[in-house]
Amino acid sequence: MAEDVYARLKALGIVLPKAPPPAANYVPTILHRGTLYVAGQGPMEPDGNPHTGIVGAGVSVAEARAHARLTAINILAQMHAALGDLNRVERMLRVFGMVHATPDFGQQPEVIDGASSVFVEVFGERGRHARCAVGLAALPRGITVEIEVSAAVRDA
């Protein structure tokens, strides 16, 4: 059996926050036919403060990568809230990462690696996934990154 996800989180020093509420009229997760879809999440601190700004104009790649890491932790919190047990995750399937960046910025993959690394650290090989990383002129409420995922899950 794969290592317990919660033991991995503890070993990594990751504490899951309370799952952030939706920012508008949608649900944060949908479980359908063995696939969990997590709506776009952002770099929200546990106190509710988001990281905002434009990558390439005041926000560095290293800062944005840390924001993507925080976003992945928020995604894990949403997954835990939806599933009740992260050990149900059989495989991360897809990560779609969006970076609020200047038009000439081209390091979106390096930024979104902050999230991808979390999924691999926490789930091991089950955390490897297909991915898209794009740059956009704006994201909701000026956040630096937004990430959505899908994961294969087993029945409870």
Phi, psi and omega in degrees: 000146179293155179300144178300128182298322182290328174294320177296316179302314180297314180299327179276352182075023180264122175253123180287129175282175170295139180300126179297143177288159177299148181276348182205206186271077177202170176260148184287334180214154171222128174256118183221120175049047175083005177240129175261123176255126178250122179299160181309130178242156180237180183278074182263124175290158179304334179277002178095355180276127179271157171268125183237166177131182183242123180287129184097352178215072179106339175243123182281165176299318180297317178296315181295323177298318176296324177294321177295322177298313178300320179298319178298322178294321176295325176296316177300322177296319177295319180296317178298317179298322183283322188260335184079344182201112180293345176293348176286345181289117178276325184191134167286130184263307187213140174239128175244110184251133179241135182239125175283105191221165174291158182301331183266002182287134182229015183255033178304318180301320180295323178293308184291341173304333177301324177279314181304319180299321179299314183297323178287320178299319185279316185258355184067218181301331178295344181274348178291143191208163168283156186205152171228137177228118184232158175256140180229155180287337180203151172229161183307134177056021176076014181296156184282324180219152171221135184224136172237153181221164168226146183218143172278133181229152176266160178297153180291000000 
